[in-house]
Amino acid sequence: MPSGGITPGQVRAATKIFAEARTGWFAFLEQVARDAQQSGEMAADAEVPQLVFELAAFLEMANAESVLHDEITCYDKAANAILNRLRGVATDPSALPERRRSQ
């Protein structure tokens, strides 16, 4: 048994829970994007899986930067990156909010 009393089985179980939650999160984002396509708010030719991957990557990078470097301006950077990416697929980019300013 590894130090701290955590067994390999517990690690596998936790990893499975995390993977299932992440799969659910991606499915939710994909459904929201497809709903936006169907309502005409997002370009019909936008590649939903690619968009979702990129949006999630921006969020995950902000979380990593925040934890590793103990700073929060990375969340404003991620928000701006997400807005820019969404503007690229929005049928009316002016409907999206203005960029965030880093503190």
Helices and strands as residue ranges (DSSP letters): G 3-5, H 8-38, H 48-69, H 73-89, G 93-95
